Amino acid sequence: MSQSNTGKVWFITGASRGFGALVAKQALDRGDRVVATARKPQTVTERLGEQPNLLAVKLDVTNEADAQQAVQHAVERFGRIDVLVNNAGYGLLGAVEESSDSEVRAVFGTNVFGLLNVTRAVLPQMRAQRSGHVINISSIGGYSSYQGWGVYGATKFAVEGLSEALSRELAPLGIFATVVEPGFFRTDFLNDNSLVSTKLHIDDYAETVGAMRDFAAGANHQQPGDPARLAAAMMKLADSPKPPVRLPLGTDTIARIEEKNRFVDAELKAWHDVAISTDHA
């Protein structure tokens, strides 16, 4: 079923602040209907206000029952879900060795398993409609990893892989899947409420991870990306009749992707003979 630009129903996780709140606001401002979820739904209405096209719903993405119930509320209120934005997540800053088992499990629980909980809850509705768009928020760290961001990057690499597979699985059903790769945007991502630093700091990583910690502290609220423009780009993505599998956002993201592609290509050429030597003769 086709939808006009002002007729979409959005389901957005982590919608009380950051990208989620900005996307929700732009969708509402143009007349769309929005199911905006957060652990505390009152934080959504405090940010966006009470309005007829907004449904604020409690959702802890790590709780599968929460996800199922939130989707039920969405369909009861608006009848359908056209765009799912899996935005909820947080960062973990620290060396791979510094990252404890509990810290790793917690960030995977939100960024990967939480995303899967919500996606599994929404897809039956989209399949019934034979339409919809799943938009998963990744990061440039999901395409090219950085020192100090190994575990966080691993969660986003997982999101990238899931999104690629979803795009293939859902295409025959009239449903799209896109992974969005923002670079550094001027949000509160580097604040304490969005970023966790590992409890363990190992001196041997001072030149790499320690330097990254210093960079992150200095870069907070100095990032080049404009979050409002990201939200506008998300409107264009949702309206596209043929959306991409990947959407990098930000000049820093594009530069990093090009740098990694050159590096991978150079290594492939350098090791090409070894790579092809493993086939059966």
Secondary structure, DSSP 8 states (H G I E B T S, - for coil): ----TT--EEEESSTTSHHHHHHHHHHHHTT-EEEEEESSHHHHHHHH---TTEEEEE--TT-HHHHHHHHHHHHHHHS---EEEE----EEES-TTT--HHHHHHHHIIIIIIHHHHHHHHHHHHHHHT-EEEEEE--GGGTS--TT-HHHHHHHHHHHHHHHHHHHHHGGGTEEEEEEEE--BSSSTTSTTTEEE-S---GGGIIIIIHHHHHHHHHTT--SB-HHHHHHHHHHHHH-SS--SEEEESHHHHHHHHHHHHHHHHHHHHTHHHHHTTS--
